[in-house]
Amino acid sequence: MGKETLIAAMDKAISMVKNRSGSKELLLFHHNDTDGLTSGTILYTAFTRAGFQVQRFSLEKPYPQVLEKVFKNTGKIIVFTDFAGRIAPMIANLNRKKNLVLIIDHHPAERTEDETVYNLDGGLFGLKGDRDISASATCYLFATRLDTQNADLAHLGTLGAVGDGFFVDGKLSSVNRDCLMEAVRQGTMRIEKTEKRETYFITLNNTEYPARYVCNSLDTLGGVGYYQGGTDRGVEVCQKGFDTEKEQLVTRLNGIQKRIFDKELEDITSGGLHTTEHLQWFNVGERFHPMGVKMIGVFCTVIKNMDFLDHSKYLAGFQTVQNEIPGFGHIPFHSTKISMRVSDELTEKIRKGTIPGLSSFLPEATLKIGGFADACHGLSAATTVKIGQEEELISQIETVLETLHHTA
């Protein structure tokens, strides 16, 4: 198990792609953060170079309502990246062998025996998706197996790992580091070392930027600007670097984020926070609009170590999902997204195995009330339920946690 077995599975999937007769139409769905935007750019570039007619869509999550519409298609290649690893069996059931499906992910995943659905998730091959391999690094591996000319995308394979913060002792490791060192060899990334950590720089269109600046900008474009064309601009940044228009857009979006976050922080500290035995939670409803629902997780990350919170409790925030997918159309979700984060204090306990990680209880609690669970990690996780089920989900989380404590 490991990188070599993942590559062998990729080679099998690629053989199916190359030997497939019929339409060269390909639908590509990717996440909207740095890891998702770099993954989408890598695959869009690689498949376009290979002669496919690629339609690209950025999703905040692979919602069931979206998948039902997607799998009305027949005879296409459909690719998901930076999500969907966990819902491969659902995808196989919806697809009913009508299309060739590839899932290129790094979140906790489930296998499917369906020969038309290839789940190329590193977690199924012994790699840790929150440490060894990002979605972008997985996509980079896939792209180079598709055609060696795609080796020039190593810097994007690295950038997604930086965006997700996958550092071990202050630096990238395992497959993520393989991508980094290839990019360094090509001159598209540079490392500055200190005693405790490494700092990375990336070259886009002959201009060098701090990698963290690019990641922050991509997260802003994809998250704050999700309903304002931000994901397309983010892919353009990955392809061509920044120009004045994109830098001004990032500045404007950052201003929107700061205004909304500052107001919400006021509301929470003046009575908007609810507590249970193991949780502290709040609901922003529509107040984060026009930002995408990724931003509830970003907000939780910003506040998770603030003094007004109880650092011994898990943190959760809810945000209403808009009934629209940019470029894809109206979807009647009527749903709310929960994002969960943990303080530094709980982070250490989860890593030591003394308390449950988020992925061990949030998906289970969500599914118990008919919600949707896909991409969850131990330290950060998100699912969706119907509007009005927020308190029921919190109660279910407490129930699952109680069970886990009794069996520990």
ZIMO-V343788 format. One record per residue. D_CENTER is the distance of its C-alpha to the mean C-alpha in Angstrom with 1 decimal. Layout:
d_center=<D_CENTER	D_CENTER>
//
This chain:
d_center=<23.8	21.5	20.6	23.8	23.2	19.7	21.5	24.2	22.0	20.4	24.1	25.0	22.3	23.3	26.9	26.2	24.6	27.5	30.2	29.2	31.8	31.5	29.0	26.8	24.6	20.9	18.1	14.7	11.6	8.2	5.3	7.0	6.1	8.1	6.2	5.6	9.1	10.7	9.7	11.1	14.0	14.9	15.2	16.9	19.3	20.0	20.7	22.7	24.7	25.5	27.0	24.5	24.4	20.7	19.4	15.9	13.9	10.8	9.5	8.0	8.2	10.5	13.4	16.6	18.6	16.7	16.9	20.6	21.2	19.4	21.5	24.7	24.6	26.8	27.2	24.0	21.3	17.9	14.7	11.2	8.4	4.9	6.1	9.8	11.1	12.6	14.1	15.9	19.3	18.7	17.8	21.0	23.0	22.1	22.5	26.0	26.2	26.5	23.8	22.4	18.7	16.4	13.0	11.5	8.8	8.8	8.3	11.8	13.4	16.7	19.2	21.1	24.5	24.4	25.4	23.7	20.1	18.9	16.1	15.3	13.0	14.3	14.6	17.3	19.2	19.5	16.8	14.7	11.0	11.0	14.1	15.2	12.6	9.3	7.9	10.0	12.9	12.8	13.1	15.8	17.7	17.6	18.8	21.6	22.8	22.9	25.1	26.0	26.1	22.3	22.8	22.9	19.1	18.8	18.1	14.9	14.0	14.7	13.2	9.5	10.8	12.7	10.0	8.3	12.0	12.8	16.5	19.4	22.5	21.3	20.2	17.8	19.0	19.3	17.6	15.7	19.2	20.7	18.6	19.7	23.3	23.4	22.3	24.9	27.4	26.8	27.1	23.7	22.6	24.8	24.9	26.9	27.8	29.1	30.4	27.3	24.3	23.4	22.4	20.9	22.0	20.9	23.2	22.2	25.2	27.7	26.6	25.2	22.7	21.4	17.9	17.0	18.5	16.5	13.1	14.4	15.7	12.6	10.7	13.9	14.3	11.1	11.2	15.0	16.0	13.9	17.3	19.3	18.3	15.9	13.3	16.3	17.6	14.5	14.9	18.6	18.1	16.4	19.4	22.2	21.5	22.5	25.6	27.4	25.9	22.2	23.2	25.1	22.3	20.0	23.0	23.7	20.1	20.3	23.6	22.2	19.6	22.4	24.8	22.7	21.4	25.0	26.5	24.1	24.9	28.5	28.2	26.5	29.0	31.9	31.3	27.9	26.6	27.3	27.7	28.2	29.1	25.7	23.6	23.8	22.1	22.4	21.7	21.4	21.9	22.1	22.8	19.5	20.3	19.9	16.5	13.4	12.3	9.3	12.5	13.7	11.3	12.3	15.8	15.8	14.7	17.6	20.1	19.4	22.3	24.7	28.2	28.5	26.0	27.0	25.0	26.0	24.1	20.5	19.1	17.7	17.4	17.6	17.1	18.5	16.5	18.3	20.0	18.9	16.3	17.2	19.0	18.8	21.2	22.1	20.6	22.4	19.7	21.9	19.0	17.7	14.3	14.7	12.5	14.0	14.5	17.4	20.1	21.1	23.9	21.8	19.4	22.5	23.7	20.6	20.6	24.3	23.8	26.2	24.0	21.3	17.6	15.4	14.2	18.0	18.9	16.5	15.7	19.5	20.6	18.5	19.9	23.3	23.6	22.1	18.6	15.4	13.0	10.1	7.1	9.1	10.2	13.7	13.3	10.5	10.0	10.2	12.3	14.7	18.5	21.4	22.8	25.5	24.0	22.6	25.5	25.7	22.2	23.2	26.3	24.6	22.4	25.7	27.3	24.7	24.8	28.6	28.6	26.5	28.9	31.8	30.7	29.6>
//
